[in-house]
Amino acid sequence: MKVLLFLSFVAIFDQFTLIRCVKIAADSPAFTTLLDKLIPKLKIVDASKDWDQALKPLFKLSSHIINDGSNDSFYWVNGDPNANVFFNRTKILAHIPSTSPYQTFRSVLSDYIRDLNINHRSVCQRHIFIFNTFLNEPKANDTDGYLKALNKFSNTKSIKPKHLQTIYEALPGMSQSHNTAFNELKEKIASVMAIRKDYLAAENALYATVTGKFIGKFKTEEYEPERVDVLLSAINEVKQKFKTLNKPLQEAVDILEVYILNRMKWSEVLMDVKFFNRPKKTFFEKFCFLLPKMP
């Protein structure tokens, strides 16, 4: 009888342990899962505050500023047929004579095309990073230590008074930081969407120029500076449009870097668990490492 009672107690204890120590799935949405665990606990200790409204908007950015439907869509990389077009140096150089008068120019042109592709790749990568940050929530295991901290917090019984006070004190700053990031991003993205049409138009004009649509075919044995100048002018136009576009594009990336970092800091405050060590690489650099290789 005693053995039976002991085994029953062990079974009940095991069930209790399982309930208390349920682990969060590694691919769970990081912030949604955190708030789903946190908000019910907060409502128990302070039912007068609308915790859903206070916390949920902080961990996302309204996507209407990247796709408002009335002006343009930031969904450029896959939405525009020209956006993923890289200049093929081999095909472009095929339009330039390989005879001696053009040897130096061919070498210069090859370097220029390489630089243009590097610039274009950076534009694509920044667009993808910004778009992804707006629309896709990171998983719990995307950041070192986050999943472990989330599991630890999930198994706490309640929010202690000191922890609650810390959350109260942090909320105004969190809200202000979020609003600042959103307003700055709205301005930068509007600027990008206005400029990038000129950038793409310059790239298309360059391609048409290189393939002979505007300047015709080069003579084989005679150097033609006028046609070379037209081609170089078209290249410089693309380079200038890139500089104009890249400035607000990079500024938008920088704003998102701070916002992503802040979300980690806010998570530490809300869970009352220290876990985040700022990585050596930026979030953008880590993101680009995971992208498919571009030309």
Buried (B, 14 or more C-beta within 10 A) or exposed (E): EEEEEEEEEEEEEEEEEEEEEEEBEEEBBBBBBBBEBBBEBBBEEEEEBEBEEBBEBBBBBEEEBBBBEEEBEBBBBEEBEEBEBBBEBEEBBEBBBEBEBBEEBBEEBBEBBEBBBEBBBBBBBBBBBBBEBBEEBBBBBBBEBBBBBBBEBBBBEEBEEEBBEBBEEBBEEBBEBBEEBBEBBBBBBBBBBEBBBBBBBBBEBBBEBBBEEBBEEBEEEEBBEEBBEBBBEBBEBBBEBBEBBBBBBBBBBBBBBBBBBBBBBBBBBBBBBEBBEEEEEBBBEBBBEEEEEBE
